[in-house]
Amino acid sequence: MKADESIDCFGLMCPMPIIKTAQTVKRMKVGQVLEVVATDKGIKQDMPAWCKTTGNECLAIEDKGEEIKVYVKKVSE
């Protein structure tokens, strides 16, 4: 999946991937996609919940063993 921006959350535990995502999405434009690369398995539940709460869209979660990629689309300001 093509992303407009990517953040590296490798080795970070909850809630840091969500905090970094929130900071990055805040400065992105509506419609842009953020790729979050993480190792914390909790992101698979945390990111969809964060997206639902904030009104953003969790497009995909790719679990590649140790590395997890999550794609978030900014839906509104």
N, C-alpha and C positions, 0 to 999 in steps of 0.2 A: 504494500500500500504506500502511496506517495504522501509524504508529510511536508508541511511548510516549515516546521521547526521540529527539533528533536532535543530532548533533555536526557542526560545520563543520571539515573538514580541507582546505578549499580552499587550494591552493598548497603544501601540505605534502608532502614527499617521504618515501618509505619510510626508516625504519620508523615515522615519527610517526603516521600514521593508525592503525596497528595498536596502538601504545602508547596512544593516546587511547581507542581502542575498548576495550582491556583495562581501563583505568582506569574507564571509564564502566560497562561491563558488570558489573564487580565490585560496584558499589553498586546495581544494578538488581535487581528481584525476578524469580524464576524465571517464565518465560512471557512476560515483557515483550520488546518488539521495539525495537531501536535502528536508527535511520537514520544512515548515515555518508555525508556528502556530500564527495567528493574530486575531485581533478583528476589525481592520479598513476595512470596506466594500470596500474601494477603491482598496484594493489589488487584487480584482477579475479582474479589468481592468489593473492595474499597472503592475502586475507580467507578464502576457502574453506579454505586450508591452515591458517590460524590456528584457524578453527572446528573443523576435524577434530582438531587437536591438543588443543584445550581442551574439546571435547565440546559446543560450542554449535552452532547451526544457521544456516547461510547460506541465508536464504529466497529472496533475489532479488538480481540485479545488473542495474541499469538504466544502460546506457551512452548518454548523451545528447550525444555528441560531446565537448565540453570537460569537462562535468560527469558524474561517475559517482556513482550512489546505490547503496549496498549496505545490505541489511536483514539484521540479525543477531538471532536469537532466543536469549535466555538459557535454557538447558536445565537447568542444575543449578548448585548453589552451588560 
